[in-house]
Amino acid sequence: MWSRRPSWAPATPPVEPRRPPRLLTVDDAYLSEVATGDLATVYHLDQWFRGAVYDAEDTLVTASQKLLGNPRGKRVAADPERVVRRDDADALSGTWLYGGTWASVYGHFLVETLTSLWPTLDERPAGLVFHSSFGRHRTSDWQQRLLELAGWGDLTIHVVDRARPAHADRLVVPGRSVALHAWAHPEARDVWQRISAGHAERGGPERVWISRTALNAARRAEGHRRPIRTTAEEDRALDDAFADRGFEVLAPETLTIDEQLERVAPARVIAGLSGSGLHQSAFMAPGGRVLEVGDGRSAEEPVAMQVAIDAALGHERAFVPGGTGSEDVRRTLRHLGL
């Protein structure tokens, strides 16, 4: 029996925002290599990681550290207050802009990497330098395109990983504008809106459903090692339910970044399963509506990072618990005026 009746409500950040990002310039900057390891505990947090910026006195620049706000997270930043510089550091001549964490996964690239590139600088830097995400990174065309849309596509990219640290003559260090699963400052919102600005006025669907059907089908065919949180039948039923209510069914992995933005940026309502795909609500105009459908990872409550994104954009939100049958989803859509 269908008894849950979600309603629209303004998004509020899971954690009250603090530490507004500041811009620092560090001469003779040292970027320590990335390292990770296990903590001596059977509870979360149970892993540590390192990789940060140090000043000319070899003292930690705390603004460079990754901000984690997930109470269910596994890792904690463990950068020492001081370091001993290695002689084999990669030399970065001139002034470079620090971009925080270079993430290989789309959702983390959107909320971590891009949002660290919020400054407007009087002088064009020689390049962008990042720390890899826990020592792993890869580069893809979609990452380069997002950097171009953010205004940084012409610059050299250097990623510090486990192998070797780096030394920059001068490093501009923006404070992190996002704390994962906690909040997003206005600087993050401004980056997302700068990326989508050229696509918002081209016309597109008013309602978009971010489908996971094609992605999950490909994962099943490949024997994907990570759990798939919905069944093939559930995926198809959700696609049909939203299509019947006038939503364009969008399979992001089949489209270029520009094609995705052409559909997402003009939309007034975006719906999707909890996860990275729905994070594209960051590219909507402020004041839109976001309908999140829970899945096997977060069935009873929304993903905190999604809520933080929507709060930064001033969106209204509603949440449908995972496992809700397709007929109940249809009733929910009618109840929400969709």
C-alpha positions as CSV (number, residue, x, y, z in Angstrom):
1,M,0.0,0.0,0.0
2,W,1.4,3.4,-1.0
3,S,1.5,5.6,2.0
4,R,4.5,7.9,1.5
5,R,3.6,11.3,0.1
6,P,6.7,13.3,-0.7
7,S,6.4,17.0,-1.1
8,W,8.5,19.8,-2.4
9,A,10.7,21.7,0.1
10,P,13.6,24.1,-0.2
11,A,17.0,22.3,0.1
12,T,19.1,23.1,3.1
13,P,22.7,22.0,3.5
14,P,23.3,18.9,5.6
15,V,25.9,20.8,7.7
16,E,25.9,24.6,8.3
17,P,28.6,26.0,6.0
18,R,31.8,27.2,7.6
19,R,35.3,28.1,6.5
20,P,34.5,30.3,3.5
21,P,37.2,29.8,1.0
22,R,40.1,32.3,0.8
23,L,42.7,32.8,-1.8
24,L,46.4,32.4,-0.8
25,T,49.6,32.9,-2.8
26,V,52.5,30.7,-1.7
27,D,56.0,31.3,-2.9
28,D,58.5,28.4,-3.1
29,A,55.6,26.0,-2.7
30,Y,56.1,22.2,-2.1
31,L,53.3,19.7,-3.0
32,S,53.9,16.5,-1.1
33,E,53.4,13.2,-2.8
34,V,50.1,11.3,-2.2
35,A,50.1,8.4,0.3
36,T,47.4,6.3,1.8
37,G,47.1,3.6,4.5
38,D,45.0,1.9,7.1
39,L,44.2,3.2,10.6
40,A,44.5,0.8,13.6
41,T,40.7,0.6,14.2
42,V,37.8,-1.7,13.3
43,Y,35.5,1.3,12.9
44,H,35.1,4.1,10.3
45,L,37.1,6.1,9.7
46,D,39.6,3.3,9.0
47,Q,42.0,4.8,6.4
48,W,44.2,7.8,6.1
49,F,45.6,9.8,3.2
50,R,48.1,12.5,2.6
51,G,48.9,15.0,-0.2
52,A,48.9,18.8,0.5
53,V,50.7,22.1,-0.1
54,Y,53.6,23.4,2.1
55,D,55.0,26.9,2.2
56,A,58.6,28.1,2.0
57,E,59.1,27.2,5.7
58,D,57.9,23.6,4.9
59,T,54.7,24.3,7.0
60,L,51.3,22.8,6.0
61,V,49.0,25.2,4.1
62,T,45.7,24.0,5.6
63,A,43.6,25.6,2.9
64,S,45.0,23.0,0.5
65,Q,43.5,20.0,2.4
66,K,40.6,18.0,1.2
67,L,37.5,18.6,3.3
68,L,35.5,15.5,4.2
69,G,32.0,15.8,5.6
70,N,30.6,12.2,5.3
71,P,29.9,10.6,8.7
72,R,30.0,7.2,6.9
73,G,33.3,7.9,5.2
74,K,36.4,5.7,5.4
75,R,39.3,8.2,5.1
76,V,40.7,11.1,7.1
77,A,43.3,13.6,6.0
78,A,46.6,13.0,7.9
79,D,49.0,15.6,6.5
80,P,51.9,16.4,8.9
81,E,52.4,19.9,10.0
82,R,55.9,20.0,8.5
83,V,57.7,18.0,5.8
84,V,61.3,17.3,4.7
85,R,61.5,18.2,1.0
86,R,62.6,15.5,-1.5
87,D,65.3,16.4,-4.0
88,D,63.5,14.7,-6.9
89,A,60.4,16.9,-6.9
90,D,59.0,17.9,-10.3
91,A,59.8,21.6,-11.0
92,L,56.9,23.9,-12.0
93,S,58.3,27.2,-13.2
94,G,56.3,30.4,-12.8
95,T,52.9,30.8,-11.2
96,W,50.5,27.9,-11.0
97,L,46.9,27.5,-9.8
98,Y,46.2,24.7,-7.4
99,G,43.1,22.8,-8.2
100,G,42.8,20.5,-5.2
101,T,41.9,16.9,-6.0
102,W,42.0,15.5,-9.5
103,A,39.2,13.0,-9.5
104,S,38.7,10.4,-12.2
105,V,35.0,9.7,-11.4
106,Y,32.5,12.1,-13.0
107,G,30.6,13.0,-9.8
108,H,33.7,13.7,-7.8
109,F,35.3,15.7,-10.6
110,L,32.1,17.8,-10.7
111,V,32.0,18.5,-6.9
112,E,35.7,18.4,-6.0
113,T,37.9,19.2,-8.9
114,L,36.0,21.9,-10.8
115,T,34.8,23.7,-7.7
116,S,38.4,24.4,-6.5
117,L,39.0,26.4,-9.7
118,W,36.7,29.3,-8.6
119,P,39.2,32.2,-8.6
120,T,39.3,35.0,-11.1
121,L,43.0,35.9,-11.5
122,D,44.5,39.1,-12.8
123,E,47.4,37.1,-14.3
124,R,47.0,33.9,-16.3
125,P,48.8,31.1,-14.5
126,A,51.4,28.9,-16.2
127,G,49.3,25.8,-15.5
128,L,47.0,23.9,-13.2
129,V,48.4,21.5,-10.6
130,F,46.4,18.9,-8.6
131,H,46.8,16.0,-6.2
132,S,45.5,12.7,-7.5
133,S,42.6,11.1,-5.7
134,F,44.2,8.8,-3.1
135,G,47.1,8.2,-5.5
136,R,45.0,7.1,-8.6
137,H,44.1,9.2,-11.6
138,R,43.3,9.2,-15.3
139,T,42.5,11.9,-17.8
140,S,39.6,11.8,-20.3
141,D,38.2,14.0,-23.0
142,W,35.1,14.9,-20.8
143,Q,37.4,16.2,-18.1
144,Q,39.2,18.4,-20.6
145,R,35.9,19.7,-22.0
146,L,34.6,20.7,-18.5
147,L,37.8,22.5,-17.8
148,E,37.4,24.4,-21.1
149,L,33.9,25.4,-20.2
150,A,35.1,26.5,-16.8
151,G,37.7,28.8,-18.5
152,W,40.9,26.8,-17.9
153,G,41.1,24.5,-20.9
154,D,44.2,26.1,-22.5
155,L,46.5,25.4,-19.5
156,T,49.0,22.7,-18.9
157,I,47.9,20.1,-16.3
158,H,50.2,18.5,-13.8
159,V,48.9,15.8,-11.3
160,V,51.0,14.9,-8.2
161,D,50.6,11.2,-7.4
162,R,52.4,8.6,-5.2
163,A,55.6,8.6,-7.3
164,R,57.0,12.1,-6.9
165,P,56.2,15.5,-5.2
166,A,56.3,18.8,-7.0
167,H,57.8,22.3,-6.4
168,A,56.3,25.5,-7.8
169,D,58.0,28.9,-7.9
170,R,54.7,30.4,-6.9
171,L,51.3,28.7,-6.2
172,V,47.9,30.3,-6.0
173,V,45.9,28.2,-3.5
174,P,42.1,28.6,-3.4
175,G,40.4,27.2,-0.3
176,R,38.0,24.4,-1.0
177,S,34.5,25.6,-1.8
178,V,33.0,22.2,-1.2
179,A,33.1,19.9,1.9
180,L,32.0,16.5,0.6
181,H,28.5,15.6,1.9
182,A,28.3,18.7,4.0
183,W,28.0,22.0,2.1
184,A,28.9,23.9,-1.1
185,H,29.8,27.6,-1.0
186,P,28.6,30.2,-3.5
187,E,32.0,29.9,-5.3
188,A,31.2,26.3,-6.2
189,R,27.8,27.4,-7.6
190,D,29.4,30.1,-9.7
191,V,31.8,27.5,-11.3
192,W,28.9,25.2,-12.2
193,Q,26.8,28.0,-13.6
194,R,29.7,29.3,-15.7
195,I,30.1,25.8,-17.2
196,S,26.4,25.6,-18.2
197,A,25.8,29.3,-19.2
198,G,26.4,28.8,-22.9
199,H,23.8,25.9,-23.0
200,A,21.0,27.3,-20.8
201,E,19.4,29.4,-23.4
202,R,19.4,27.0,-26.4
203,G,16.1,25.5,-25.5
204,G,15.6,21.9,-24.3
205,P,13.3,19.7,-22.3
206,E,11.6,21.1,-19.3
207,R,11.7,17.8,-17.5
208,V,14.6,15.3,-17.5
209,W,15.0,11.8,-16.0
210,I,18.6,10.8,-15.6
211,S,18.4,7.1,-16.5
212,R,20.8,4.4,-15.3
213,T,19.4,1.7,-17.5
214,A,22.1,1.7,-20.2
215,L,24.9,2.2,-17.7
216,N,23.8,-0.7,-15.6
217,A,23.2,-3.0,-18.6
218,A,26.8,-2.3,-19.7
219,R,28.1,-3.1,-16.2
220,R,26.2,-6.3,-16.1
221,A,27.6,-7.4,-19.5
222,E,31.1,-6.6,-18.3
223,G,30.7,-8.5,-15.0
224,H,31.3,-5.3,-13.1
225,R,32.9,-5.9,-9.7
226,R,31.0,-3.1,-7.9
227,P,27.4,-3.8,-6.8
228,I,24.6,-2.6,-9.1
229,R,22.0,-1.1,-6.9
230,T,18.8,-1.6,-9.0
231,T,17.6,-4.6,-11.1
232,A,17.2,-4.4,-14.9
233,E,13.4,-4.6,-14.4
234,E,13.4,-1.7,-11.9
235,D,15.5,0.4,-14.3
236,R,13.1,-0.1,-17.2
237,A,10.0,0.4,-15.1
238,L,11.4,3.8,-13.8
239,D,12.2,4.9,-17.4
240,D,8.7,4.1,-18.5
241,A,7.1,5.8,-15.4
242,F,9.0,9.1,-16.0
243,A,8.6,9.0,-19.8
244,D,4.8,8.6,-19.4
245,R,4.8,11.8,-17.3
246,G,6.6,13.9,-20.0
247,F,10.2,13.5,-18.9
248,E,12.9,13.1,-21.5
249,V,14.9,10.0,-20.6
250,L,18.6,10.8,-20.6
251,A,21.4,8.3,-20.7
252,P,24.4,10.5,-19.9
253,E,27.0,7.9,-20.8
254,T,25.8,7.9,-24.5
255,L,26.2,11.7,-24.9
256,T,29.0,14.2,-25.0
257,I,29.3,16.7,-22.2
258,D,27.8,19.4,-24.4
259,E,24.9,17.2,-25.4
260,Q,24.2,16.6,-21.7
261,L,24.4,20.3,-20.8
262,E,22.0,21.1,-23.7
263,R,19.4,19.0,-22.0
264,V,20.1,19.6,-18.4
265,A,20.9,23.3,-18.3
266,P,17.4,24.5,-19.5
267,A,15.4,22.0,-17.5
268,R,13.2,23.1,-14.7
269,V,12.8,19.7,-13.2
270,I,15.5,16.9,-13.0
271,A,14.8,13.5,-11.5
272,G,17.1,10.5,-11.1
273,L,18.4,7.8,-8.8
274,S,20.7,8.8,-6.0
275,G,24.3,9.3,-7.2
276,S,26.6,11.1,-9.6
277,G,24.2,11.4,-12.5
278,L,21.8,13.5,-10.5
279,H,24.6,15.8,-9.4
280,Q,24.0,17.4,-12.8
281,S,21.3,19.5,-11.0
282,A,24.3,21.8,-10.4
283,F,24.0,22.8,-14.0
284,M,20.4,23.8,-13.8
285,A,19.4,27.4,-13.3
286,P,18.9,28.4,-9.6
287,G,15.5,27.7,-8.3
288,G,14.7,24.5,-10.1
289,R,13.2,21.3,-8.8
290,V,15.1,18.0,-8.1
291,L,13.4,14.7,-7.5
292,E,15.7,12.1,-6.0
293,V,14.8,8.4,-6.1
294,G,16.7,6.3,-3.5
295,D,18.6,3.1,-4.5
296,G,20.3,0.2,-2.8
297,R,23.0,2.4,-1.3
298,S,20.8,5.1,0.1
299,A,17.2,3.8,0.1
300,E,15.7,5.7,3.0
301,E,17.4,9.1,2.9
302,P,18.9,11.3,0.2
303,V,22.6,11.5,-0.6
304,A,24.0,14.3,1.5
305,M,26.2,15.6,-1.3
306,Q,23.1,15.9,-3.6
307,V,21.3,17.9,-0.9
308,A,24.3,20.2,-0.5
309,I,24.4,20.8,-4.3
310,D,20.7,21.7,-4.4
311,A,21.0,23.9,-1.4
312,A,23.8,25.9,-3.1
313,L,21.5,26.4,-6.1
314,G,18.4,27.2,-4.2
315,H,16.5,24.2,-5.6
316,E,13.4,22.7,-4.2
317,R,13.6,18.9,-3.5
318,A,11.6,15.8,-3.0
319,F,12.7,12.3,-2.2
320,V,11.2,9.0,-3.1
321,P,12.5,6.0,-1.0
322,G,14.3,3.2,-2.8
323,G,12.2,0.2,-3.6
324,T,9.1,2.2,-4.3
325,G,7.2,0.3,-7.1
326,S,6.6,1.9,-10.5
327,E,2.9,2.4,-9.9
328,D,3.6,4.2,-6.6
329,V,6.2,6.3,-8.4
330,R,3.5,7.3,-10.9
331,R,1.2,8.3,-8.1
332,T,4.0,10.3,-6.5
333,L,4.7,12.2,-9.7
334,R,1.0,13.1,-10.0
335,H,0.9,14.2,-6.3
336,L,3.9,16.4,-6.9
337,G,2.2,18.1,-9.9
338,L,4.4,16.4,-12.5
